[in-house]
Amino acid sequence: MAWLGWWLKAKFPHANFAITNFILNIEDLSLLTLPKRSVKLVLWMPPPSDTWKINVDGSSLGKPGPAGIGGAVRNSTGEE
């Protein structure tokens, strides 16, 4: 960590920061805990025979913002 601080100071000599403050700030970051990410595998399951399944999904970028929606209709063999 100290090496990184010295490297930054050499690379950016006009930057206004103290090496000790830089190291202390990095140590503070290590105390933060990030939420654990979980991965969930989702598979399409066919409906019972002689029936159809409708799957839809949507998303938006912001509130308000551009949005989109899509979907699929399939029978028990996966045909659309």
PDB file of N, CA, C and O in Angstrom:
ATOM      1  N   MET A   1       0.815  -1.192   0.000  1.00  0.00           N
ATOM      2  CA  MET A   1       0.000   0.000   0.000  1.00  0.00           C
ATOM      3  C   MET A   1       0.862   1.259   0.000  1.00  0.00           C
ATOM      4  O   MET A   1       0.568   2.234  -0.692  1.00  0.00           O
ATOM      5  N   ALA A   2       1.917   1.216   0.782  1.00  0.00           N
ATOM      6  CA  ALA A   2       2.784   2.386   0.845  1.00  0.00           C
ATOM      7  C   ALA A   2       3.407   2.651  -0.521  1.00  0.00           C
ATOM      8  O   ALA A   2       3.545   3.801  -0.937  1.00  0.00           O
ATOM      9  N   TRP A   3       3.783   1.572  -1.219  1.00  0.00           N
ATOM     10  CA  TRP A   3       4.378   1.730  -2.543  1.00  0.00           C
ATOM     11  C   TRP A   3       3.415   2.450  -3.479  1.00  0.00           C
ATOM     12  O   TRP A   3       3.822   3.331  -4.237  1.00  0.00           O
ATOM     13  N   LEU A   4       2.133   2.073  -3.426  1.00  0.00           N
ATOM     14  CA  LEU A   4       1.141   2.707  -4.285  1.00  0.00           C
ATOM     15  C   LEU A   4       1.041   4.198  -3.983  1.00  0.00           C
ATOM     16  O   LEU A   4       0.954   5.015  -4.900  1.00  0.00           O
ATOM     17  N   GLY A   5       1.053   4.547  -2.720  1.00  0.00           N
ATOM     18  CA  GLY A   5       1.003   5.959  -2.337  1.00  0.00           C
ATOM     19  C   GLY A   5       2.193   6.735  -2.855  1.00  0.00           C
ATOM     20  O   GLY A   5       2.035   7.839  -3.377  1.00  0.00           O
ATOM     21  N   TRP A   6       3.390   6.173  -2.718  1.00  0.00           N
ATOM     22  CA  TRP A   6       4.589   6.837  -3.216  1.00  0.00           C
ATOM     23  C   TRP A   6       4.565   6.933  -4.741  1.00  0.00           C
ATOM     24  O   TRP A   6       4.983   7.942  -5.309  1.00  0.00           O
ATOM     25  N   TRP A   7       4.078   5.887  -5.399  1.00  0.00           N
ATOM     26  CA  TRP A   7       4.004   5.902  -6.857  1.00  0.00           C
ATOM     27  C   TRP A   7       3.069   7.012  -7.328  1.00  0.00           C
ATOM     28  O   TRP A   7       3.395   7.749  -8.258  1.00  0.00           O
ATOM     29  N   LEU A   8       1.906   7.132  -6.684  1.00  0.00           N
ATOM     30  CA  LEU A   8       0.959   8.187  -7.057  1.00  0.00           C
ATOM     31  C   LEU A   8       1.563   9.567  -6.841  1.00  0.00           C
ATOM     32  O   LEU A   8       1.385  10.467  -7.661  1.00  0.00           O
ATOM     33  N   LYS A   9       2.278   9.727  -5.731  1.00  0.00           N
ATOM     34  CA  LYS A   9       2.900  11.020  -5.441  1.00  0.00           C
ATOM     35  C   LYS A   9       3.943  11.363  -6.509  1.00  0.00           C
ATOM     36  O   LYS A   9       4.062  12.519  -6.917  1.00  0.00           O
ATOM     37  N   ALA A  10       4.702  10.345  -6.962  1.00  0.00           N
ATOM     38  CA  ALA A  10       5.707  10.583  -8.000  1.00  0.00           C
ATOM     39  C   ALA A  10       5.054  10.837  -9.359  1.00  0.00           C
ATOM     40  O   ALA A  10       5.526  11.665 -10.138  1.00  0.00           O
ATOM     41  N   LYS A  11       3.975  10.125  -9.632  1.00  0.00           N
ATOM     42  CA  LYS A  11       3.296  10.240 -10.920  1.00  0.00           C
ATOM     43  C   LYS A  11       2.544  11.568 -11.042  1.00  0.00           C
ATOM     44  O   LYS A  11       2.485  12.161 -12.119  1.00  0.00           O
ATOM     45  N   PHE A  12       1.973  12.024  -9.931  1.00  0.00           N
ATOM     46  CA  PHE A  12       1.182  13.260  -9.910  1.00  0.00           C
ATOM     47  C   PHE A  12       1.760  14.202  -8.855  1.00  0.00           C
ATOM     48  O   PHE A  12       1.168  14.370  -7.788  1.00  0.00           O
ATOM     49  N   PRO A  13       2.916  14.822  -9.141  1.00  0.00           N
ATOM     50  CA  PRO A  13       3.600  15.625  -8.121  1.00  0.00           C
ATOM     51  C   PRO A  13       2.810  16.856  -7.673  1.00  0.00           C
ATOM     52  O   PRO A  13       3.031  17.354  -6.569  1.00  0.00           O
ATOM     53  N   HIS A  14       1.910  17.349  -8.492  1.00  0.00           N
ATOM     54  CA  HIS A  14       1.155  18.546  -8.131  1.00  0.00           C
ATOM     55  C   HIS A  14      -0.150  18.224  -7.417  1.00  0.00           C
ATOM     56  O   HIS A  14      -0.880  19.133  -7.022  1.00  0.00           O
ATOM     57  N   ALA A  15      -0.448  16.948  -7.249  1.00  0.00           N
ATOM     58  CA  ALA A  15      -1.674  16.571  -6.537  1.00  0.00           C
ATOM     59  C   ALA A  15      -1.512  16.921  -5.067  1.00  0.00           C
ATOM     60  O   ALA A  15      -0.426  16.780  -4.505  1.00  0.00           O
ATOM     61  N   ASN A  16      -2.578  17.372  -4.456  1.00  0.00           N
ATOM     62  CA  ASN A  16      -2.520  17.810  -3.068  1.00  0.00           C
ATOM     63  C   ASN A  16      -3.098  16.727  -2.158  1.00  0.00           C
ATOM     64  O   ASN A  16      -4.273  16.774  -1.795  1.00  0.00           O
ATOM     65  N   PHE A  17      -2.259  15.748  -1.791  1.00  0.00           N
ATOM     66  CA  PHE A  17      -2.690  14.742  -0.831  1.00  0.00           C
ATOM     67  C   PHE A  17      -1.474  14.245  -0.067  1.00  0.00           C
ATOM     68  O   PHE A  17      -0.358  14.232  -0.585  1.00  0.00           O
ATOM     69  N   ALA A  18      -1.707  13.839   1.162  1.00  0.00           N
ATOM     70  CA  ALA A  18      -0.626  13.323   2.000  1.00  0.00           C
ATOM     71  C   ALA A  18      -0.605  11.806   1.899  1.00  0.00           C
ATOM     72  O   ALA A  18      -1.656  11.167   1.854  1.00  0.00           O
ATOM     73  N   ILE A  19       0.592  11.229   1.864  1.00  0.00           N
ATOM     74  CA  ILE A  19       0.732   9.779   1.753  1.00  0.00           C
ATOM     75  C   ILE A  19       0.061   9.087   2.933  1.00  0.00           C
ATOM     76  O   ILE A  19      -0.616   8.075   2.756  1.00  0.00           O
ATOM     77  N   THR A  20       0.245   9.629   4.138  1.00  0.00           N
ATOM     78  CA  THR A  20      -0.347   8.971   5.316  1.00  0.00           C
ATOM     79  C   THR A  20      -1.864   8.990   5.243  1.00  0.00           C
ATOM     80  O   THR A  20      -2.507   8.002   5.596  1.00  0.00           O
ATOM     81  N   ASN A  21      -2.447  10.088   4.794  1.00  0.00           N
ATOM     82  CA  ASN A  21      -3.908  10.144   4.655  1.00  0.00           C
ATOM     83  C   ASN A  21      -4.385   9.164   3.601  1.00  0.00           C
ATOM     84  O   ASN A  21      -5.428   8.530   3.758  1.00  0.00           O
ATOM     85  N   PHE A  22      -3.622   9.042   2.531  1.00  0.00           N
ATOM     86  CA  PHE A  22      -3.973   8.104   1.468  1.00  0.00           C
ATOM     87  C   PHE A  22      -4.001   6.681   2.015  1.00  0.00           C
ATOM     88  O   PHE A  22      -4.949   5.938   1.760  1.00  0.00           O
ATOM     89  N   ILE A  23      -2.974   6.297   2.760  1.00  0.00           N
ATOM     90  CA  ILE A  23      -2.906   4.947   3.323  1.00  0.00           C
ATOM     91  C   ILE A  23      -4.025   4.734   4.328  1.00  0.00           C
ATOM     92  O   ILE A  23      -4.645   3.670   4.330  1.00  0.00           O
ATOM     93  N   LEU A  24      -4.303   5.707   5.180  1.00  0.00           N
ATOM     94  CA  LEU A  24      -5.378   5.573   6.162  1.00  0.00           C
ATOM     95  C   LEU A  24      -6.724   5.422   5.474  1.00  0.00           C
ATOM     96  O   LEU A  24      -7.558   4.631   5.916  1.00  0.00           O
ATOM     97  N   ASN A  25      -6.950   6.173   4.393  1.00  0.00           N
ATOM     98  CA  ASN A  25      -8.219   6.062   3.678  1.00  0.00           C
ATOM     99  C   ASN A  25      -8.389   4.683   3.060  1.00  0.00           C
ATOM    100  O   ASN A  25      -9.493   4.139   3.070  1.00  0.00           O
ATOM    101  N   ILE A  26      -7.326   4.110   2.528  1.00  0.00           N
ATOM    102  CA  ILE A  26      -7.410   2.762   1.966  1.00  0.00           C
ATOM    103  C   ILE A  26      -7.715   1.752   3.061  1.00  0.00           C
ATOM    104  O   ILE A  26      -8.506   0.832   2.853  1.00  0.00           O
ATOM    105  N   GLU A  27      -7.088   1.917   4.240  1.00  0.00           N
ATOM    106  CA  GLU A  27      -7.369   1.007   5.352  1.00  0.00           C
ATOM    107  C   GLU A  27      -8.829   1.119   5.780  1.00  0.00           C
ATOM    108  O   GLU A  27      -9.448   0.113   6.127  1.00  0.00           O
ATOM    109  N   ASP A  28      -9.386   2.330   5.760  1.00  0.00           N
ATOM    110  CA  ASP A  28     -10.806   2.503   6.094  1.00  0.00           C
ATOM    111  C   ASP A  28     -11.693   1.768   5.103  1.00  0.00           C
ATOM    112  O   ASP A  28     -12.712   1.198   5.492  1.00  0.00           O
ATOM    113  N   LEU A  29     -11.322   1.771   3.831  1.00  0.00           N
ATOM    114  CA  LEU A  29     -12.117   1.075   2.823  1.00  0.00           C
ATOM    115  C   LEU A  29     -12.166  -0.421   3.088  1.00  0.00           C
ATOM    116  O   LEU A  29     -13.171  -1.074   2.806  1.00  0.00           O
ATOM    117  N   SER A  30     -11.086  -0.961   3.627  1.00  0.00           N
ATOM    118  CA  SER A  30     -11.073  -2.404   3.888  1.00  0.00           C
ATOM    119  C   SER A  30     -12.047  -2.783   4.991  1.00  0.00           C
ATOM    120  O   SER A  30     -12.409  -3.953   5.116  1.00  0.00           O
ATOM    121  N   LEU A  31     -12.478  -1.815   5.794  1.00  0.00           N
ATOM    122  CA  LEU A  31     -13.439  -2.098   6.861  1.00  0.00           C
ATOM    123  C   LEU A  31     -14.863  -2.198   6.335  1.00  0.00           C
ATOM    124  O   LEU A  31     -15.735  -2.759   6.997  1.00  0.00           O
ATOM    125  N   LEU A  32     -15.099  -1.656   5.147  1.00  0.00           N
ATOM    126  CA  LEU A  32     -16.437  -1.710   4.565  1.00  0.00           C
ATOM    127  C   LEU A  32     -16.731  -3.120   4.076  1.00  0.00           C
ATOM    128  O   LEU A  32     -15.855  -3.805   3.548  1.00  0.00           O
ATOM    129  N   THR A  33     -17.954  -3.535   4.257  1.00  0.00           N
ATOM    130  CA  THR A  33     -18.335  -4.848   3.744  1.00  0.00           C
ATOM    131  C   THR A  33     -19.281  -4.654   2.574  1.00  0.00           C
ATOM    132  O   THR A  33     -20.225  -3.866   2.643  1.00  0.00           O
ATOM    133  N   LEU A  34     -19.022  -5.363   1.526  1.00  0.00           N
ATOM    134  CA  LEU A  34     -19.884  -5.306   0.355  1.00  0.00           C
ATOM    135  C   LEU A  34     -20.947  -6.383   0.476  1.00  0.00           C
ATOM    136  O   LEU A  34     -20.671  -7.466   0.992  1.00  0.00           O
ATOM    137  N   PRO A  35     -22.145  -6.109   0.013  1.00  0.00           N
ATOM    138  CA  PRO A  35     -23.181  -7.148   0.070  1.00  0.00           C
ATOM    139  C   PRO A  35     -22.771  -8.344  -0.774  1.00  0.00           C
ATOM    140  O   PRO A  35     -22.204  -8.194  -1.856  1.00  0.00           O
ATOM    141  N   LYS A  36     -23.062  -9.519  -0.269  1.00  0.00           N
ATOM    142  CA  LYS A  36     -22.727 -10.728  -1.008  1.00  0.00           C
ATOM    143  C   LYS A  36     -23.670 -10.872  -2.188  1.00  0.00           C
ATOM    144  O   LYS A  36     -24.886 -10.728  -2.061  1.00  0.00           O
ATOM    145  N   ARG A  37     -23.082 -11.159  -3.329  1.00  0.00           N
ATOM    146  CA  ARG A  37     -23.881 -11.363  -4.535  1.00  0.00           C
ATOM    147  C   ARG A  37     -24.205 -12.838  -4.648  1.00  0.00           C
ATOM    148  O   ARG A  37     -23.361 -13.701  -4.407  1.00  0.00           O
ATOM    149  N   SER A  38     -25.419 -13.102  -5.012  1.00  0.00           N
ATOM    150  CA  SER A  38     -25.800 -14.494  -5.212  1.00  0.00           C
ATOM    151  C   SER A  38     -26.189 -14.696  -6.674  1.00  0.00           C
ATOM    152  O   SER A  38     -26.765 -13.816  -7.313  1.00  0.00           O
ATOM    153  N   VAL A  39     -25.869 -15.847  -7.166  1.00  0.00           N
ATOM    154  CA  VAL A  39     -26.204 -16.194  -8.542  1.00  0.00           C
ATOM    155  C   VAL A  39     -27.330 -17.206  -8.493  1.00  0.00           C
ATOM    156  O   VAL A  39     -27.246 -18.218  -7.797  1.00  0.00           O
ATOM    157  N   LYS A  40     -28.375 -16.922  -9.235  1.00  0.00           N
ATOM    158  CA  LYS A  40     -29.533 -17.801  -9.246  1.00  0.00           C
ATOM    159  C   LYS A  40     -29.730 -18.307 -10.671  1.00  0.00           C
ATOM    160  O   LYS A  40     -29.957 -17.523 -11.592  1.00  0.00           O
ATOM    161  N   LEU A  41     -29.642 -19.600 -10.841  1.00  0.00           N
ATOM    162  CA  LEU A  41     -29.838 -20.202 -12.149  1.00  0.00           C
ATOM    163  C   LEU A  41     -31.335 -20.360 -12.392  1.00  0.00           C
ATOM    164  O   LEU A  41     -32.040 -20.991 -11.605  1.00  0.00           O
ATOM    165  N   VAL A  42     -31.806 -19.784 -13.484  1.00  0.00           N
ATOM    166  CA  VAL A  42     -33.227 -19.842 -13.815  1.00  0.00           C
ATOM    167  C   VAL A  42     -33.371 -20.573 -15.144  1.00  0.00           C
ATOM    168  O   VAL A  42     -32.763 -20.185 -16.141  1.00  0.00           O
ATOM    169  N   LEU A  43     -34.160 -21.610 -15.154  1.00  0.00           N
ATOM    170  CA  LEU A  43     -34.396 -22.394 -16.365  1.00  0.00           C
ATOM    171  C   LEU A  43     -35.861 -22.311 -16.754  1.00  0.00           C
ATOM    172  O   LEU A  43     -36.735 -22.186 -15.896  1.00  0.00           O
ATOM    173  N   TRP A  44     -36.123 -22.379 -18.046  1.00  0.00           N
ATOM    174  CA  TRP A  44     -37.498 -22.397 -18.517  1.00  0.00           C
ATOM    175  C   TRP A  44     -38.063 -23.789 -18.298  1.00  0.00           C
ATOM    176  O   TRP A  44     -37.455 -24.785 -18.690  1.00  0.00           O
ATOM    177  N   MET A  45     -39.207 -23.850 -17.682  1.00  0.00           N
ATOM    178  CA  MET A  45     -39.884 -25.127 -17.453  1.00  0.00           C
ATOM    179  C   MET A  45     -41.116 -25.172 -18.348  1.00  0.00           C
ATOM    180  O   MET A  45     -41.928 -24.247 -18.319  1.00  0.00           O
ATOM    181  N   PRO A  46     -41.269 -26.214 -19.132  1.00  0.00           N
ATOM    182  CA  PRO A  46     -42.424 -26.285 -20.035  1.00  0.00           C
ATOM    183  C   PRO A  46     -43.724 -26.454 -19.255  1.00  0.00           C
ATOM    184  O   PRO A  46     -43.734 -27.030 -18.167  1.00  0.00           O
ATOM    185  N   PRO A  47     -44.820 -25.946 -19.820  1.00  0.00           N
ATOM    186  CA  PRO A  47     -46.124 -26.123 -19.175  1.00  0.00           C
ATOM    187  C   PRO A  47     -46.622 -27.553 -19.411  1.00  0.00           C
ATOM    188  O   PRO A  47     -46.048 -28.289 -20.213  1.00  0.00           O
ATOM    189  N   PRO A  48     -47.676 -27.936 -18.721  1.00  0.00           N
ATOM    190  CA  PRO A  48     -48.272 -29.257 -18.986  1.00  0.00           C
ATOM    191  C   PRO A  48     -48.682 -29.361 -20.459  1.00  0.00           C
ATOM    192  O   PRO A  48     -48.927 -28.349 -21.115  1.00  0.00           O
ATOM    193  N   SER A  49     -48.754 -30.579 -20.964  1.00  0.00           N
ATOM    194  CA  SER A  49     -49.117 -30.774 -22.375  1.00  0.00           C
ATOM    195  C   SER A  49     -50.497 -30.192 -22.660  1.00  0.00           C
ATOM    196  O   SER A  49     -51.355 -30.115 -21.781  1.00  0.00           O
ATOM    197  N   ASP A  50     -50.685 -29.788 -23.910  1.00  0.00           N
ATOM    198  CA  ASP A  50     -51.924 -29.164 -24.388  1.00  0.00           C
ATOM    199  C   ASP A  50     -52.203 -27.816 -23.725  1.00  0.00           C
ATOM    200  O   ASP A  50     -53.352 -27.377 -23.672  1.00  0.00           O
ATOM    201  N   THR A  51     -51.155 -27.155 -23.217  1.00  0.00           N
ATOM    202  CA  THR A  51     -51.312 -25.799 -22.669  1.00  0.00           C
ATOM    203  C   THR A  51     -50.196 -24.917 -23.222  1.00  0.00           C
ATOM    204  O   THR A  51     -49.236 -25.410 -23.815  1.00  0.00           O
ATOM    205  N   TRP A  52     -50.333 -23.625 -23.022  1.00  0.00           N
ATOM    206  CA  TRP A  52     -49.350 -22.643 -23.465  1.00  0.00           C
ATOM    207  C   TRP A  52     -48.843 -21.869 -22.258  1.00  0.00           C
ATOM    208  O   TRP A  52     -49.559 -21.699 -21.271  1.00  0.00           O
ATOM    209  N   LYS A  53     -47.613 -21.407 -22.344  1.00  0.00           N
ATOM    210  CA  LYS A  53     -47.028 -20.612 -21.262  1.00  0.00           C
ATOM    211  C   LYS A  53     -46.606 -19.267 -21.837  1.00  0.00           C
ATOM    212  O   LYS A  53     -46.013 -19.199 -22.914  1.00  0.00           O
ATOM    213  N   ILE A  54     -46.918 -18.200 -21.111  1.00  0.00           N
ATOM    214  CA  ILE A  54     -46.542 -16.846 -21.513  1.00  0.00           C
ATOM    215  C   ILE A  54     -45.498 -16.339 -20.525  1.00  0.00           C
ATOM    216  O   ILE A  54     -45.752 -16.278 -19.322  1.00  0.00           O
ATOM    217  N   ASN A  55     -44.318 -15.973 -21.038  1.00  0.00           N
ATOM    218  CA  ASN A  55     -43.266 -15.381 -20.220  1.00  0.00           C
ATOM    219  C   ASN A  55     -43.034 -13.957 -20.700  1.00  0.00           C
ATOM    220  O   ASN A  55     -42.870 -13.722 -21.898  1.00  0.00           O
ATOM    221  N   VAL A  56     -43.019 -13.008 -19.773  1.00  0.00           N
ATOM    222  CA  VAL A  56     -42.763 -11.607 -20.112  1.00  0.00           C
ATOM    223  C   VAL A  56     -41.710 -11.048 -19.167  1.00  0.00           C
ATOM    224  O   VAL A  56     -41.518 -11.550 -18.059  1.00  0.00           O
ATOM    225  N   ASP A  57     -41.032 -10.002 -19.622  1.00  0.00           N
ATOM    226  CA  ASP A  57     -40.041  -9.325 -18.800  1.00  0.00           C
ATOM    227  C   ASP A  57     -39.912  -7.897 -19.301  1.00  0.00           C
ATOM    228  O   ASP A  57     -40.239  -7.599 -20.450  1.00  0.00           O
ATOM    229  N   GLY A  58     -39.443  -7.034 -18.448  1.00  0.00           N
ATOM    230  CA  GLY A  58     -39.255  -5.646 -18.825  1.00  0.00           C
ATOM    231  C   GLY A  58     -38.153  -5.017 -17.998  1.00  0.00           C
ATOM    232  O   GLY A  58     -37.758  -5.544 -16.958  1.00  0.00           O
ATOM    233  N   SER A  59     -37.667  -3.895 -18.467  1.00  0.00           N
ATOM    234  CA  SER A  59     -36.649  -3.159 -17.722  1.00  0.00           C
ATOM    235  C   SER A  59     -36.740  -1.685 -18.085  1.00  0.00           C
ATOM    236  O   SER A  59     -37.332  -1.311 -19.097  1.00  0.00           O
ATOM    237  N   SER A  60     -36.137  -0.854 -17.231  1.00  0.00           N
ATOM    238  CA  SER A  60     -36.103   0.578 -17.508  1.00  0.00           C
ATOM    239  C   SER A  60     -34.758   1.131 -17.076  1.00  0.00           C
ATOM    240  O   SER A  60     -34.096   0.578 -16.198  1.00  0.00           O
ATOM    241  N   LEU A  61     -34.365   2.222 -17.698  1.00  0.00           N
ATOM    242  CA  LEU A  61     -33.147   2.932 -17.331  1.00  0.00           C
ATOM    243  C   LEU A  61     -33.558   4.240 -16.681  1.00  0.00           C
ATOM    244  O   LEU A  61     -33.741   5.249 -17.362  1.00  0.00           O
ATOM    245  N   GLY A  62     -33.701   4.223 -15.379  1.00  0.00           N
ATOM    246  CA  GLY A  62     -34.098   5.420 -14.659  1.00  0.00           C
ATOM    247  C   GLY A  62     -35.582   5.449 -14.387  1.00  0.00           C
ATOM    248  O   GLY A  62     -36.340   4.566 -14.789  1.00  0.00           O
ATOM    249  N   LYS A  63     -35.973   6.517 -13.679  1.00  0.00           N
ATOM    250  CA  LYS A  63     -37.375   6.674 -13.312  1.00  0.00           C
ATOM    251  C   LYS A  63     -37.705   8.148 -13.425  1.00  0.00           C
ATOM    252  O   LYS A  63     -37.412   8.855 -12.461  1.00  0.00           O
ATOM    253  N   PRO A  64     -38.256   8.677 -14.443  1.00  0.00           N
ATOM    254  CA  PRO A  64     -38.631   8.026 -15.691  1.00  0.00           C
ATOM    255  C   PRO A  64     -37.405   7.841 -16.576  1.00  0.00           C
ATOM    256  O   PRO A  64     -36.347   8.413 -16.315  1.00  0.00           O
ATOM    257  N   GLY A  65     -37.552   7.061 -17.593  1.00  0.00           N
ATOM    258  CA  GLY A  65     -36.467   6.817 -18.527  1.00  0.00           C
ATOM    259  C   GLY A  65     -36.897   5.842 -19.591  1.00  0.00           C
ATOM    260  O   GLY A  65     -38.025   5.351 -19.567  1.00  0.00           O
ATOM    261  N   PRO A  66     -36.011   5.554 -20.530  1.00  0.00           N
ATOM    262  CA  PRO A  66     -36.355   4.601 -21.582  1.00  0.00           C
ATOM    263  C   PRO A  66     -36.635   3.227 -20.990  1.00  0.00           C
ATOM    264  O   PRO A  66     -36.010   2.823 -20.009  1.00  0.00           O
ATOM    265  N   ALA A  67     -37.571   2.521 -21.586  1.00  0.00           N
ATOM    266  CA  ALA A  67     -37.969   1.207 -21.073  1.00  0.00           C
ATOM    267  C   ALA A  67     -38.228   0.263 -22.233  1.00  0.00           C
ATOM    268  O   ALA A  67     -38.417   0.684 -23.374  1.00  0.00           O
ATOM    269  N   GLY A  68     -38.233  -1.011 -21.916  1.00  0.00           N
ATOM    270  CA  GLY A  68     -38.513  -2.018 -22.932  1.00  0.00           C
ATOM    271  C   GLY A  68     -39.221  -3.200 -22.312  1.00  0.00           C
ATOM    272  O   GLY A  68     -39.151  -3.415 -21.102  1.00  0.00           O
ATOM    273  N   ILE A  69     -39.899  -3.959 -23.139  1.00  0.00           N
ATOM    274  CA  ILE A  69     -40.624  -5.136 -22.676  1.00  0.00           C
ATOM    275  C   ILE A  69     -40.519  -6.201 -23.763  1.00  0.00           C
ATOM    276  O   ILE A  69     -40.419  -5.883 -24.948  1.00  0.00           O
ATOM    277  N   GLY A  70     -40.543  -7.429 -23.364  1.00  0.00           N
ATOM    278  CA  GLY A  70     -40.490  -8.525 -24.322  1.00  0.00           C
ATOM    279  C   GLY A  70     -41.199  -9.732 -23.750  1.00  0.00           C
ATOM    280  O   GLY A  70     -41.506  -9.777 -22.558  1.00  0.00           O
ATOM    281  N   GLY A  71     -41.455 -10.701 -24.591  1.00  0.00           N
ATOM    282  CA  GLY A  71     -42.141 -11.887 -24.102  1.00  0.00           C
ATOM    283  C   GLY A  71     -42.095 -13.020 -25.100  1.00  0.00           C
ATOM    284  O   GLY A  71     -41.671 -12.851 -26.243  1.00  0.00           O
ATOM    285  N   ALA A  72     -42.537 -14.173 -24.648  1.00  0.00           N
ATOM    286  CA  ALA A  72     -42.596 -15.362 -25.494  1.00  0.00           C
ATOM    287  C   ALA A  72     -43.790 -16.203 -25.073  1.00  0.00           C
ATOM    288  O   ALA A  72     -44.129 -16.280 -23.892  1.00  0.00           O
ATOM    289  N   VAL A  73     -44.420 -16.831 -26.055  1.00  0.00           N
ATOM    290  CA  VAL A  73     -45.528 -17.758 -25.808  1.00  0.00           C
ATOM    291  C   VAL A  73     -45.094 -19.100 -26.381  1.00  0.00           C
ATOM    292  O   VAL A  73     -44.778 -19.202 -27.567  1.00  0.00           O
ATOM    293  N   ARG A  74     -45.079 -20.140 -25.529  1.00  0.00           N
ATOM    294  CA  ARG A  74     -44.627 -21.459 -25.984  1.00  0.00           C
ATOM    295  C   ARG A  74     -45.554 -22.552 -25.473  1.00  0.00           C
ATOM    296  O   ARG A  74     -46.209 -22.418 -24.440  1.00  0.00           O
ATOM    297  N   ASN A  75     -45.582 -23.642 -26.240  1.00  0.00           N
ATOM    298  CA  ASN A  75     -46.384 -24.791 -25.806  1.00  0.00           C
ATOM    299  C   ASN A  75     -45.499 -25.750 -25.008  1.00  0.00           C
ATOM    300  O   ASN A  75     -44.355 -25.421 -24.692  1.00  0.00           O
ATOM    301  N   SER A  76     -46.015 -26.915 -24.688  1.00  0.00           N
ATOM    302  CA  SER A  76     -45.290 -27.852 -23.833  1.00  0.00           C
ATOM    303  C   SER A  76     -44.037 -28.432 -24.489  1.00  0.00           C
ATOM    304  O   SER A  76     -43.172 -28.962 -23.791  1.00  0.00           O
ATOM    305  N   THR A  77     -43.924 -28.343 -25.815  1.00  0.00           N
ATOM    306  CA  THR A  77     -42.717 -28.818 -26.494  1.00  0.00           C
ATOM    307  C   THR A  77     -41.725 -27.685 -26.763  1.00  0.00           C
ATOM    308  O   THR A  77     -40.658 -27.922 -27.329  1.00  0.00           O
ATOM    309  N   GLY A  78     -42.062 -26.470 -26.367  1.00  0.00           N
ATOM    310  CA  GLY A  78     -41.178 -25.329 -26.550  1.00  0.00           C
ATOM    311  C   GLY A  78     -41.383 -24.586 -27.840  1.00  0.00           C
ATOM    312  O   GLY A  78     -40.661 -23.627 -28.114  1.00  0.00           O
ATOM    313  N   GLU A  79     -42.356 -24.999 -28.655  1.00  0.00           N
ATOM    314  CA  GLU A  79     -42.625 -24.305 -29.916  1.00  0.00           C
ATOM    315  C   GLU A  79     -43.339 -22.997 -29.641  1.00  0.00           C
ATOM    316  O   GLU A  79     -44.203 -22.906 -28.769  1.00  0.00           O
ATOM    317  N   GLU A  80     -42.953 -21.979 -30.412  1.00  0.00           N
ATOM    318  CA  GLU A  80     -43.601 -20.674 -30.257  1.00  0.00           C
ATOM    319  C   GLU A  80     -44.862 -20.600 -31.064  1.00  0.00           C
ATOM    320  O   GLU A  80     -45.541 -19.573 -31.056  1.00  0.00           O
TER     321      GLU A  80
END
